[in-house]
Amino acid sequence: MKTILAISGSLRASSANTTILEILGTLFPVDVRYAIYEGIGNLPHFNPDIDKDGPLLSVKALRDHIKNAAAVVICTPEYAFGVPGVLKNALDWLVSSGELNEKPVATISASPLYRGGDRAHASLLLTLEALGVQKIAEVTIPAVTTKLNEHGELTHPETKQELATLAQSLVKAIAN
Ligand SMILES: Cc1cc2nc3c(=O)[nH]c(=O)nc-3n(C[C@H](O)[C@H](O)[C@H](O)COP(=O)(O)O)c2cc1C
């Protein structure tokens, strides 16, 4: 069974971005394994020096999860017009090891603000270009807090449709 690995750029317990990833996970067919990676907050600050004698366990775990995934989906908030440091840090650990090279990747940004974190999204896409990913689909979700109810359900049909289309694109990308 092929795995789609989801990574949230937010460490918050009640993160809207992580909630979006949880909802996305319900939109895949049963023959796709979907897992949200929860380790990016445990990674050390990227430093090539500490990679020389073999990766630390947390770094190796991230690399193994990416390597074993058929595709990856990243959902991120925007902090100060950019990608959260914790997500950029995780991506920096993958530059030289290459697990994301040619990997199908879909990206989502979600923000309570009206631009939907589009600047962080653009910055994320630029970083992913450096990593050589195969870009599959992109969704930007503005005013995300108005589209989720208190039960963490998506109450906005258009956004749900956009997520369903993104999920279908990922399934298609890993079909062969
Ligand atoms: C320090 C800080 C900076 C932020 N900067 C931005 C920003 O530049 N653009 C934006 O759309 N939202 C910004 N936000 C609001 C976040 O989008 C909001 O906190 C969001 O809910 C975080 O995502 P999460 O719910 O997945 O944790 C900022 C929030 C904080 C705490």
The ligand as a MOL file (V3000), in Angstrom:
LIG
                    3D

  0  0  0     0  0            999 V3000
M  V30 BEGIN CTAB
M  V30 COUNTS 31 33 0 0 0
M  V30 BEGIN ATOM
M  V30 1 C 3.9970 35.8280 15.1240 0
M  V30 2 C 2.8850 35.6160 14.1480 0
M  V30 3 C 3.0090 36.0910 12.8570 0
M  V30 4 C 1.9980 35.9000 11.9210 0
M  V30 5 N 2.1510 36.3610 10.6570 0
M  V30 6 C 1.1870 36.1160 9.7360 0
M  V30 7 C 1.3740 36.5160 8.3710 0
M  V30 8 O 2.3650 37.0910 7.9770 0
M  V30 9 N 0.3910 36.1890 7.4880 0
M  V30 10 C -0.7530 35.5270 7.8670 0
M  V30 11 O -1.5920 35.2640 7.0220 0
M  V30 12 N -0.9520 35.1550 9.1440 0
M  V30 13 C -0.0130 35.4420 10.0840 0
M  V30 14 N -0.1920 35.0450 11.3770 0
M  V30 15 C -1.4580 34.4210 11.7570 0
M  V30 16 C -1.4130 32.9350 11.5050 0
M  V30 17 O -1.8190 32.7110 10.1800 0
M  V30 18 C -2.3860 32.2690 12.4730 0
M  V30 19 O -1.8640 32.3580 13.7790 0
M  V30 20 C -2.6750 30.8340 12.0800 0
M  V30 21 O -3.7890 30.4000 12.7960 0
M  V30 22 C -1.5350 29.9110 12.3340 0
M  V30 23 O -1.8400 28.6650 11.7780 0
M  V30 24 P -2.3120 27.4180 12.6570 0
M  V30 25 O -3.7060 27.6960 13.1390 0
M  V30 26 O -2.2310 26.2720 11.7140 0
M  V30 27 O -1.3480 27.2970 13.8130 0
M  V30 28 C 0.8110 35.2350 12.3170 0
M  V30 29 C 0.7040 34.7470 13.6210 0
M  V30 30 C 1.7180 34.9330 14.5310 0
M  V30 31 C 1.5730 34.3900 15.9260 0
M  V30 END ATOM
M  V30 BEGIN BOND
M  V30 1 1 1 2
M  V30 2 1 2 3
M  V30 3 2 2 30
M  V30 4 2 3 4
M  V30 5 1 4 5
M  V30 6 1 4 28
M  V30 7 2 5 6
M  V30 8 1 6 7
M  V30 9 1 6 13
M  V30 10 2 7 8
M  V30 11 1 7 9
M  V30 12 1 9 10
M  V30 13 2 10 11
M  V30 14 1 10 12
M  V30 15 2 12 13
M  V30 16 1 13 14
M  V30 17 1 14 15
M  V30 18 1 14 28
M  V30 19 1 15 16
M  V30 20 1 16 17
M  V30 21 1 16 18
M  V30 22 1 18 19
M  V30 23 1 18 20
M  V30 24 1 20 21
M  V30 25 1 20 22
M  V30 26 1 22 23
M  V30 27 1 23 24
M  V30 28 2 24 25
M  V30 29 1 24 26
M  V30 30 1 24 27
M  V30 31 2 28 29
M  V30 32 1 29 30
M  V30 33 1 30 31
M  V30 END BOND
M  V30 END CTAB
M  END
